[in-house]
Amino acid sequence: MKPPSVLSRVIQRGLLPLLLSGMLSCTEVEPDTRTIAPAAKKGDTAALAKLSALALKDDSQAQFILGGMYADGDGVSKDDDTGLGLDAQSR
């Protein structure tokens, strides 16, 4: 007979609710770059701030999107140097 799995022991001891509550409380939901970008491109300053914060955390997708925004002047002042710099960082 094979030994009980860790999950079955957790359930037997009534610890599943405690385990799940700990997992849920530790989960931090990061904003999704794909949902923030369209709003940022339309000039939403809160979305632009979130996108910029993600880029500062080395989120390559956010850096790439911001680079394109600066290169095209989408939602921000056109700045080719910043656009190219962000694009290079994203790689």
Secondary structure in CASP SS format (residue, H / E / C, confidence):
PFRMAT SS
TARGET T0000
AUTHOR 0000-0000-0000
METHOD secondary structure of the structure
MODEL  1
M C 1.00
K C 1.00
P C 1.00
P C 1.00
S C 1.00
V H 1.00
L H 1.00
S H 1.00
R H 1.00
V H 1.00
I H 1.00
Q H 1.00
R C 1.00
G C 1.00
L C 1.00
L H 1.00
P H 1.00
L H 1.00
L H 1.00
L H 1.00
S H 1.00
G H 1.00
M H 1.00
L H 1.00
S H 1.00
C H 1.00
T C 1.00
E C 1.00
V C 1.00
E C 1.00
P C 1.00
D C 1.00
T H 1.00
R H 1.00
T H 1.00
I H 1.00
A H 1.00
P H 1.00
A H 1.00
A H 1.00
K H 1.00
K C 1.00
G C 1.00
D C 1.00
T H 1.00
A H 1.00
A H 1.00
L H 1.00
A H 1.00
K H 1.00
L H 1.00
S H 1.00
A H 1.00
L H 1.00
A H 1.00
L H 1.00
K C 1.00
D C 1.00
D C 1.00
S H 1.00
Q H 1.00
A H 1.00
Q H 1.00
F H 1.00
I H 1.00
L H 1.00
G H 1.00
G H 1.00
M H 1.00
Y H 1.00
A H 1.00
D H 1.00
G C 1.00
D C 1.00
G C 1.00
V C 1.00
S C 1.00
K C 1.00
D C 1.00
D H 1.00
D H 1.00
T H 1.00
G H 1.00
L H 1.00
G H 1.00
L H 1.00
D H 1.00
A H 1.00
Q H 1.00
S C 1.00
R C 1.00
END
